Every structure is written in structure tokens, then in C-alpha cells.
């Protein structure tokens, strides 16, 4: 019965290795590949940490199984007394600290590029103001050919839950909250930022391909939190400009005149 424990602890490293090998084919990592350059960097950090944790887990269990096995077969020989060993204490203090220091320094570039304004892409300007409220995303856009003003303008365009952005270039949104704390999260882009009442937070991202992506709130914001969903549409520059023009026509339509006359 005593031999069961060495086998038990040696069994889990084998399971971990098998799972690690078959996981990519089973789609056990992310539900979809990152659809932004920044998201790919974040994925790389995730996989790096995963490898470090997996190697630590496997090595720890192999060592534990080996120690238990040796303990069962020590015979009448003298046991090695390791309690209070300064060398071992330093080893398992310095090794984890070094790993954590390496991770913290390695991820600084990614963190700064997303969170520090001075590291944002050059010449990126706001294309929309996204205001979170219970339980929807209100979006303010500039009129075609104009830049977004911090103060709402008479010709600004408005929509709800559907954010359109051009593909293949960095875009910036101004994130706000009208009531409680919300969280702007686009899983495919690996973008997540809390919307804090009374604060305007710039958020930049870049869609590397055309597509439609889920926009969700990941902060428990009230009874209707579950239905606070939107969409991010990544389009070509021409399609994006055409969207603004059509939205302007719809917004200016008074119900009686033609859309062409309303746009003039």
C-alpha cells in the first residue's frame, strides 16, 4: 500500500504531459486566435506562464514521487536530515523569486503599450466615445470627414451596442460610464478595460482582420448585466466611411423627406 503514494505522485506528471501535447488539437487554450497584434503578444505571455507553471508542476511531482520512493527503500541506512538546511532554504526562495522577477520584467513592454499613454501608437486619434450604462453601450461618433470632439457636437452620430472600426490600423476610443462601474471586454481582441464613473479612459486596439466580435461587460453591474452585450465590426476603411455616411442619413431622416434630401 505504501508504494501507492510514489506511483500516485508520479502519475500526474504523465497526465500533465499528455494534456499539454493534445491540448492544441482539442482547442483547450483560447476559444479563438487573437485578432489583434496586441492580443497575440498577450497570448504569448499566457503561454510562457503556462509553460513555466507546467514545468514546475511536473518537476515538483517527480521530485516528490522520487523522495517517497527512496524513503520506502532506505533500508537500515542512515537517513539524510535536511530540515533547517540553509542551502535548500535559499534555493526554494531564490528560484521562485527569480521566476516571478523574470515574468514581471518580460511583460513590461506589453503592459506599457496598452496602459501607458506615452507608449500608444503615434498619431492615433479617438474615433468614438463609448459610454456604458445599465444595460447597454452608447456610442458617439464624429460626422464623416470630422474628428471626434471631447464635447458633443450638433452633427455627431449616435448608435447603441454596435461599434464599427477600420481594419488594419490602430484606433482609439474614449471609454466612460454613465452610472456604475462596467467593463469593456472584447475577447477576440484580448482587450479589457473597466469603465469608471466620472473618468474618461482612452483605450486603443487594432483589428488585424475583418470580422464581427462580441463586446461584453465583465463587471457585475446590476440585474440586467447578463444582457449588456454589443458587437465590434471590423471593416475596410471604405466600408467604415460608408457606414458613417449611411448612419448620418438615417439620423437626419425626418420621416417625410427622402434620405437624399435629408443628407443635403
C-alpha positions in Angstrom: 0.0 0.0 0.0 2.9 2.4 0.8 4.1 2.1 -2.8 0.9 3.6 -4.0 1.9 7.1 -3.0 5.1 7.3 -5.1 3.1 6.0 -8.0 0.3 8.4 -7.3 2.5 11.5 -7.4 4.4 10.1 -10.5 1.2 9.6 -12.3 0.2 13.3 -12.5 3.2 14.5 -14.4 2.4 11.9 -17.1 -1.1 13.2 -17.3 0.1 16.8 -17.5 2.5 16.0 -20.4 -0.3 14.1 -22.3 -2.7 17.0 -21.8 -0.1 19.5 -22.8 0.5 17.7 -26.1 -3.1 17.1 -27.1 -4.5 20.5 -25.9 -3.8 22.4 -29.1 -5.7 19.8 -31.2 -8.6 19.9 -28.8 -8.8 23.7 -28.7 -8.4 23.8 -25.0 -6.4 27.1 -24.9 -8.3 30.1 -26.2 -11.7 29.8 -28.0 -10.2 31.6 -31.0 -6.9 33.1 -32.0 -6.2 36.7 -31.1 -7.5 39.0 -33.8 -5.1 41.9 -32.9 -1.3 42.3 -32.7 -1.6 43.3 -29.0 -3.7 40.2 -28.4 -1.1 38.0 -29.9 1.5 39.4 -27.5 -0.8 38.8 -24.6 -1.3 35.2 -25.8 2.4 34.7 -25.9 2.7 35.9 -22.3 -0.1 33.4 -21.3 1.7 30.5 -23.0 5.0 31.5 -21.4 3.5 31.5 -17.9 1.7 28.2 -18.8 4.9 26.5 -19.7 6.7 27.8 -16.6 3.8 26.5 -14.4 3.7 23.2 -16.2 7.4 22.6 -15.9 7.3 23.5 -12.2 4.3 21.2 -11.6 5.9 18.2 -13.4 9.3 18.7 -11.7 7.8 19.1 -8.3 5.7 15.9 -8.6 8.6 13.9 -10.0 10.8 15.0 -7.1 8.0 14.2 -4.6 7.5 10.8 -6.0 11.2 10.1 -6.0 11.6 11.2 -2.4 8.7 8.9 -1.3 10.2 6.0 -3.3 13.6 6.5 -1.7 12.0 6.7 1.7 10.4 3.3 1.2 13.7 1.7 0.1 16.1 3.4 2.5 16.7 0.1 4.4 18.8 0.3 7.5 21.0 3.1 6.2 21.2 6.5 7.8 18.6 9.0 6.6 19.6 12.4 5.2 18.3 15.1 7.6 17.5 18.2 5.5 15.4 20.2 8.0 16.9 23.6 8.6 19.3 23.4 5.6 20.2 27.0 4.7 21.2 25.9 1.2 17.7 24.4 0.5 16.0 27.4 2.0 17.9 29.7 -0.2 17.3 27.5 -3.3 13.5 27.4 -3.0 13.4 31.1 -2.0 15.6 32.4 -4.8 14.3 30.2 -7.6 10.6 31.3 -7.3 11.6 34.9 -6.8 13.8 34.8 -9.9 11.0 33.4 -12.0 8.5 36.0 -10.8 11.0 38.8 -11.4 11.6 37.5 -14.9 7.9 37.4 -15.7 7.3 40.9 -14.3 10.1 42.4 -16.4 9.3 40.4 -19.5 5.7 41.6 -19.7 6.5 45.3 -19.1 6.6 46.2 -22.8 3.2 44.7 -23.4 1.7 46.3 -20.3 3.1 49.8 -21.2 2.0 49.6 -24.8 -1.6 49.0 -23.7 -1.8 51.1 -20.4 0.7 53.9 -20.7 -0.3 56.8 -23.0 3.2 57.7 -23.9 3.6 54.3 -25.5 0.4 54.4 -27.5 0.8 54.2 -31.3 1.7 57.5 -32.9 -0.9 59.8 -34.4 -3.8 57.6 -33.1 -6.9 59.8 -32.5 -10.3 59.0 -31.0 -12.8 57.6 -33.4 -15.7 57.1 -30.9 -16.8 57.7 -27.4 -18.3 54.6 -25.8 -20.5 55.3 -22.7 -21.5 52.3 -20.7 -24.8 52.4 -18.9 -27.3 49.9 -17.4 -27.5 47.9 -19.6 -26.1 49.0 -23.0 -23.2 50.6 -24.8 -24.0 54.1 -26.1 -21.6 55.1 -28.9 -21.0 58.7 -30.1 -19.2 59.1 -33.5 -18.0 62.1 -35.4 -19.7 63.2 -38.6 -18.0 61.9 -41.8 -14.8 63.8 -42.5 -14.5 65.2 -39.0 -12.6 64.3 -35.8 -14.3 63.4 -32.6 -14.6 66.3 -30.2 -14.4 65.8 -26.4 -17.6 67.9 -26.2 -20.7 66.6 -28.1 -21.4 68.4 -31.3 -24.7 69.1 -33.1 -23.7 66.9 -36.1 -22.3 64.0 -34.0 -23.7 60.5 -34.8 -25.1 58.1 -32.3 -25.7 54.4 -32.1 -26.2 51.7 -29.5 -24.2 48.4 -28.9 -22.6 48.4 -32.4 -19.1 49.7 -32.7 -17.6 50.0 -36.2 -13.9 50.4 -36.6 -11.5 50.3 -39.6 -9.3 47.2 -40.1 -5.5 47.1 -40.0 -4.8 50.4 -38.2 -4.7 51.4 -34.5 -8.0 53.0 -33.3 -8.7 54.8 -30.1 -12.0 55.1 -28.1 -12.9 57.2 -25.1 -14.5 55.0 -22.5 -16.9 56.4 -20.0 -19.6 55.2 -17.6 -22.9 56.9 -17.1 -23.9 55.2 -13.8 -22.0 52.3 -12.1 -18.7 50.6 -12.9 -18.7 48.5 -16.1 -16.0 46.7 -18.0 -15.4 46.9 -21.7 -14.3 43.4 -22.9 -13.7 42.1 -26.5 -12.4 38.5 -26.0 -11.2 38.0 -29.6 -9.1 41.2 -29.3 -7.9 40.4 -25.8 -9.0 44.0 -24.8 -10.4 44.6 -21.3 -10.8 47.9 -19.5 -13.0 49.0 -16.7 -15.4 52.0 -17.3 -15.2 54.1 -14.1 -17.9 56.7 -13.3 -16.5 60.3 -13.6 -13.5 59.2 -15.6 -12.7 59.2 -19.3 -10.3 56.4 -20.2 -8.6 56.1 -23.6 -8.5 52.5 -24.9 -6.6 51.7 -28.1 -6.7 48.5 -30.2 -6.1 47.2 -33.7 -8.2 44.6 -35.6 -5.9 42.6 -37.8 -8.7 41.2 -39.9 -12.3 41.9 -40.9 -14.9 40.3 -38.7 -17.6 40.7 -36.1 -16.6 40.3 -32.5 -18.5 40.1 -29.2 -18.5 43.1 -26.9 -19.4 42.2 -23.3 -19.5 43.7 -19.8 -17.5 41.7 -17.3 -18.3 43.8 -14.3 -21.4 42.8 -12.3 -23.4 46.0 -12.9 -26.9 45.1 -11.8 -29.9 42.9 -12.6 -29.5 43.3 -16.4 -25.8 42.6 -16.5 -26.3 39.4 -18.4 -27.8 41.2 -21.4 -25.3 44.0 -21.7 -23.8 42.8 -25.0 -22.7 44.6 -28.1 -20.7 43.9 -31.2 -17.5 45.3 -32.7 -17.4 45.3 -36.5 -14.0 45.4 -38.2 -14.3 46.8 -41.7 -12.2 48.2 -44.5 -11.6 52.0 -44.5 -14.1 52.4 -47.4 -16.7 50.3 -45.7 -16.2 52.3 -42.4 -16.7 55.6 -44.2 -19.7 54.3 -46.0 -21.2 53.2 -42.6 -20.8 56.7 -41.2 -22.5 58.2 -44.3 -25.4 55.9 -44.0 -25.7 56.4 -40.3 -25.8 60.2 -40.9 -28.6 59.8 -43.4 -30.6 57.7 -41.1 -30.1 60.1 -38.2 -31.1 63.1 -40.3 -34.1 61.5 -41.8 -37.3 63.2 -40.5 -39.8 60.6 -41.7 -41.2 62.7 -44.6 -38.3 63.8 -46.8 -36.2 61.5 -48.8 -32.9 60.3 -47.3 -31.0 62.1 -50.1 -32.6 65.4 -49.3 -32.0 64.9 -45.6 -28.3 64.4 -46.2 -28.0 67.7 -48.1 
